[in-house]
Amino acid sequence: MNPMLATLFRHVLRSLLRLRVLWLRTLKRGPHGEAPHHLSPAELATLRDKDERFKRLFATRTPQVTESSCSAAAVACVLNAMGDGKNPRIENQMDLLETIRAGRWKERLSPEGWQGRRGLPLEVLAEVVPAALAYHGIHALTEVVPFYPEESLETRMARAGTILDRFANDPGLYLIAHFDQGAFLPVLTIPHISPVGRWNPETQTVLMLDVDPDQPVPYEVSLARFADGIASHYGGLLKPYGYGHGGLVIITAD
């Protein structure tokens, strides 16, 4: 595509995404009707004291360094947390792009994207995660679980709840969510990737360790919000770029 036309199209697309946010706000849907809960310093300190995995994830979380590098930040966070949390395997999240060639990761995170496509759809994230684990000598099983907007909310909640229960009961299990950030926060409804920090089965809330630099504090969303976010179709606007749904990447250490 002609560079000028590509730039014009991106501006039009962003305007349409802003209109979608306005529509959701008017109808009080998503985070406009059910706001996320950002943890207080006291709540954060309590969680770090009682949950060793969360403590490591929080310690190794660093914000994404470019607009499209959430995947690199999320993968670096989890791979470092799978160690002792003190000696990081990955010093710089962007180093992953130089060593992991699966999925044309580096090209997809460049300003131009790969064939005009920026970021990683779930299916491409499914390629880079096991490649990164193998490169860094981490023996782990990777499962990729897509969630679809065609499923009923009840079905999505039940499926997500089963995975989250596994997460809560197995300290060697890690989750990376591929989700619509605008389903959790009052921002643009765009694809995003971040680690899941914790699942509270009593309150049925999911704690997100968002790698967005504008979200330095972890936040909680309800199971229903979570199930919506990981199955978003983005109003069909991003389907030409490979984004028609999201899902979860499950990493279980051997």
Backbone hydrogen bonds, N-H to C=O, Kabsch-Sander energy under -0.5 kcal/mol:
donor,donor_aa,acceptor,acceptor_aa,energy
6,A,2,N,-2.7
7,T,3,P,-2.3
8,L,4,M,-2.3
9,F,5,L,-2.7
10,R,6,A,-2.2
11,H,7,T,-2.0
12,V,8,L,-2.2
13,L,9,F,-2.8
14,R,10,R,-2.5
15,S,11,H,-1.9
16,L,12,V,-2.1
17,L,13,L,-2.2
18,R,14,R,-2.1
19,L,15,S,-2.0
20,R,16,L,-1.9
21,V,17,L,-1.8
22,L,18,R,-2.2
23,W,19,L,-2.3
24,L,20,R,-2.4
25,R,21,V,-2.6
26,T,22,L,-2.4
27,L,23,W,-2.0
28,K,24,L,-0.5
28,K,25,R,-0.6
29,R,24,L,-2.7
32,H,29,R,-1.8
33,G,30,G,-1.6
34,E,30,G,-1.9
37,H,220,E,-2.2
38,H,36,P,-0.7
39,L,218,P,-2.3
44,L,40,S,-2.6
45,A,41,P,-2.3
46,T,42,A,-2.1
47,L,43,E,-2.2
48,R,44,L,-2.2
49,D,45,A,-1.6
50,K,46,T,-1.6
51,D,47,L,-2.0
52,E,50,K,-0.5
55,K,51,D,-2.3
56,R,52,E,-2.2
57,L,53,R,-2.7
58,F,54,F,-3.0
59,A,55,K,-2.0
60,T,56,R,-2.0
61,R,57,L,-0.9
64,Q,211,V,-2.6
69,S,66,T,-1.0
73,A,69,S,-2.1
74,A,70,C,-2.6
75,V,71,S,-2.5
76,A,72,A,-2.3
77,C,73,A,-2.0
78,V,74,A,-2.1
79,L,75,V,-2.7
80,N,76,A,-2.3
81,A,77,C,-2.1
82,M,78,V,-1.6
83,G,80,N,-1.4
85,G,80,N,-0.8
91,E,89,R,-0.6
95,D,92,N,-2.1
96,L,93,Q,-1.2
97,L,94,M,-0.9
98,E,95,D,-1.1
99,T,95,D,-1.2
100,I,96,L,-2.8
101,R,99,T,-0.7
104,R,101,R,-1.3
105,W,102,A,-1.3
108,R,104,R,-2.5
109,L,105,W,-1.4
110,S,107,E,-1.1
114,W,117,R,-2.8
115,Q,113,G,-0.6
117,R,114,W,-1.8
118,R,116,G,-0.5
119,G,108,R,-2.3
124,V,121,P,-0.8
125,L,121,P,-2.4
126,A,122,L,-2.1
127,E,124,V,-1.3
128,V,124,V,-1.9
129,V,125,L,-2.1
131,A,127,E,-1.1
132,A,128,V,-2.5
133,L,129,V,-2.4
134,A,130,P,-2.5
135,Y,131,A,-2.3
136,H,132,A,-1.8
137,G,134,A,-1.6
138,I,133,L,-2.9
139,H,137,G,-0.6
140,A,138,I,-0.8
141,L,252,T,-2.8
143,E,250,I,-2.7
145,V,143,E,-0.5
145,V,248,L,-3.1
147,F,230,I,-0.5
147,F,246,G,-2.4
151,E,148,Y,-1.3
156,R,152,S,-2.4
157,M,153,L,-2.8
158,A,154,E,-2.2
159,R,155,T,-2.5
160,A,156,R,-2.9
161,G,157,M,-2.7
162,T,158,A,-1.8
163,I,159,R,-1.7
164,L,160,A,-2.8
165,D,161,G,-2.2
166,R,162,T,-1.6
167,F,163,I,-2.2
168,A,164,L,-2.4
169,N,165,D,-1.7
170,D,166,R,-1.2
173,L,170,D,-1.9
174,Y,251,I,-3.0
176,I,249,V,-2.2
177,A,194,S,-2.9
178,H,247,G,-2.8
179,F,177,A,-0.6
179,F,192,H,-2.7
180,D,229,G,-1.8
181,Q,179,F,-0.8
181,Q,190,I,-2.3
183,A,180,D,-2.0
184,F,180,D,-0.6
184,F,181,Q,-1.1
185,L,181,Q,-2.4
187,V,185,L,-2.5
190,I,188,L,-1.7
192,H,179,F,-2.4
194,S,177,A,-1.8
196,V,175,L,-2.4
197,G,207,L,-3.2
198,R,207,L,-1.3
200,N,205,T,-2.6
204,Q,200,N,-1.6
205,T,200,N,-1.4
206,V,221,V,-3.1
207,L,198,R,-3.2
208,M,206,V,-0.6
208,M,219,Y,-3.3
209,L,195,P,-2.2
210,D,208,M,-0.9
215,Q,212,D,-2.4
219,Y,208,M,-1.5
220,E,37,H,-2.9
221,V,206,V,-2.3
223,L,204,Q,-1.8
226,F,222,S,-2.6
227,A,223,L,-2.8
228,D,224,A,-1.8
229,G,225,R,-2.8
230,I,226,F,-2.1
231,A,228,D,-1.2
232,S,229,G,-0.9
236,G,233,H,-2.3
237,L,234,Y,-1.7
239,K,236,G,-0.7
241,Y,238,L,-1.5
242,G,239,K,-2.1
243,Y,238,L,-1.9
244,G,242,G,-0.8
246,G,147,F,-0.8
246,G,230,I,-1.0
247,G,178,H,-2.0
248,L,145,V,-2.4
249,V,176,I,-2.6
250,I,143,E,-3.2
250,I,248,L,-0.6
251,I,174,Y,-2.9
251,I,249,V,-0.5
252,T,141,L,-2.6
252,T,250,I,-0.5
253,A,172,G,-2.5
253,A,251,I,-0.5
254,D,139,H,-2.6
